[in-house]
């Protein structure tokens, strides 16, 4: 049945002030109109009224690893679990992601391509999950970051071939590891895994095949290589110095180029934060947690230079669970210095633009998919209200209502 959904406030995702007394008219899973709640059709619609809540676009999560457990022992599990266990875990992960208010997610690294049948099962209505975009297996070097759920490729030709294999399976994205990372022992977060020429070859070939490329980059040398290569999306963008005795090596001119080229940045600003209150053995002096003030200053400067941030939390990493998306806009406010509405737009419209699905979702506009969440309270006043998603609608279908999961 066609629906009308209304609340105390409506946030459209375009950056406009919340509207009062507005309603969304939904027909055949799409938004037909947004109108005054006092001027509604008298029949032919199911009316969903949330008088104390906010209606807004579903959140977008650009950075998940659906097969990875976020609990202690996750590295060993990623190495040793069977494909059957990985698929079962991924099935649970995509459900939890949807129920948290995420209506579109991108998985950028799954072992043995198990994400493809999971996406197919979601699309076929066999299991519940959000709209899913995939990168398949990551492209990495021998012994490189996430080699245990990636394709090891050392030369330019090998990297291009590995990327093509993912595109052949139906990936919309390629993820290539520009530097090492913390989830892979000895992979060296500060050093480059690929030269810019190899990254560019992968980008150019993915574009030829209708895809896009994102790259994991902690070290500054990796960030620079991504910019030279014309990367679409940089993951982490941590600016770690090559010198291990230094924390960061932030280069303002490179940040300007990121902004000028329109490269989206997923700063995973909430990922490490989850351990500060979930990990009983949390050590603020451990690598990756030092100098949080300097990291915040860098991100704030990037924002002032016009860099476009998107909402990724790296779900599946240690203590980063698949219902945690609301921590990303919260930390965008607390760390990057965004206003509440700016963080909401980053987590909806801007992330949809990054994923190239903005013609379909990301805002509440006529003709777009009815991907809508109901938030108790007003996140424009308190960004933490995004933790209180009571109702989720995907393509016009209610999958969670008043806190109760319906599928």
Protein Blocks (a to p, Z undefined) as FASTA:
>chain_A
ZZddddfbdcehnopacdehiacddeehiafbdcdfklccfehiacdddfkbccdddddd
fbdcfkbcfbehklmmmmmmcfklmmmmmmmmmmmmmmnopabdcdebdehhlmmmmmmm
mmnomagcdddddebjadddehiahklmcccdfbfmlmmmmmmmmmmnopabdcddfbdc
fklghklpmbcfbdfklmmmmmmmmmmnopacddddfblklmmmmmmnopabdghjlopa
fblkbmbdcdfklmmmmmmnopacdehlmmmmmmmmmmmkbcfkbghiaoklmmmmmmmm
mmmnopacdddehioiahiafklmmmmmmmmmmmnopafklmmmmmmmmmmmmnopmmmg
opacehiacdddddehjfklmmmlmmmcfbdceehiafbgghiafZZ
